[in-house]
Amino acid sequence: MNQKTLSYIKNNPMIYRYLRDYSYEYLYLFRDDNYIETVEKESKKLYHEPIERKLEKLQKNINLINTFINIMDK
């Protein structure tokens, strides 16, 4: 892996987080510097959730909290 790729990883928090979670990807990066493009695509796919999915998660969390509150009130 060259210095340019290393600095790109350090300056991009999304890719850095992805590589921390999936450290085996470093193996491929050491073999091929162009693999950073694949890592970037995967990290965007994993960490950039659509707004609909975020809203669904929020709604589920609110429903869970409501359920706990209802159980505590009884």
C-alpha positions as CSV (number, residue, x, y, z in Angstrom):
1,M,0.0,0.0,0.0
2,N,1.4,3.4,-0.9
3,Q,1.5,6.6,1.0
4,K,-1.2,8.2,-1.0
5,T,-3.6,5.4,-0.2
6,L,-2.8,5.6,3.5
7,S,-3.4,9.3,3.6
8,Y,-6.7,8.8,1.8
9,I,-7.8,6.3,4.4
10,K,-6.8,8.6,7.3
11,N,-8.6,11.6,5.8
12,N,-11.8,9.7,5.0
13,P,-13.6,8.8,8.3
14,M,-16.1,6.5,6.6
15,I,-13.4,4.4,5.0
16,Y,-11.4,4.4,8.1
17,R,-14.4,3.1,10.1
18,Y,-15.1,0.5,7.6
19,L,-11.5,-0.8,7.7
20,R,-11.6,-0.9,11.5
21,D,-14.7,-3.0,11.3
22,Y,-13.5,-5.2,8.5
23,S,-9.8,-5.3,8.9
24,Y,-9.3,-8.2,6.6
25,E,-9.8,-5.8,3.8
26,Y,-6.3,-4.4,4.5
27,L,-4.9,-7.6,3.0
28,Y,-6.4,-6.8,-0.4
29,L,-5.3,-3.2,-0.1
30,F,-1.7,-4.3,0.4
31,R,-1.9,-6.4,-2.7
32,D,-3.6,-3.9,-4.9
33,D,-3.8,-0.1,-4.4
34,N,-6.8,0.2,-6.7
35,Y,-8.8,-1.9,-4.2
36,I,-9.5,1.3,-2.3
37,E,-12.3,2.1,-4.8
38,T,-14.0,-1.1,-3.8
39,V,-13.6,-0.4,-0.1
40,E,-15.1,3.1,-0.7
41,K,-18.1,1.7,-2.5
42,E,-18.7,-0.9,0.3
43,S,-18.3,1.7,3.0
44,K,-20.8,4.0,1.3
45,K,-23.2,1.2,1.0
46,L,-22.9,0.2,4.6
47,Y,-22.7,3.6,6.4
48,H,-24.9,5.8,4.2
49,E,-28.3,4.7,5.0
50,P,-31.2,6.1,3.2
51,I,-33.5,8.4,5.1
52,E,-36.3,5.9,5.0
53,R,-34.3,3.3,6.8
54,K,-33.2,5.8,9.4
55,L,-36.8,6.8,10.0
56,E,-37.9,3.2,10.3
57,K,-35.2,2.6,13.0
58,L,-36.3,5.7,14.8
59,Q,-39.9,4.6,14.7
60,K,-39.0,1.2,16.1
61,N,-37.0,2.7,18.9
62,I,-39.9,5.0,19.8
63,N,-42.3,2.1,19.8
64,L,-40.0,0.1,22.0
65,I,-39.7,3.0,24.5
66,N,-43.5,3.3,24.4
67,T,-43.9,-0.3,25.2
68,F,-41.6,-0.1,28.2
69,I,-43.4,3.0,29.5
70,N,-46.7,1.2,29.2
71,I,-45.4,-1.8,31.1
72,M,-44.0,0.4,33.8
73,D,-47.3,2.2,34.2
74,K,-49.2,-1.0,34.8
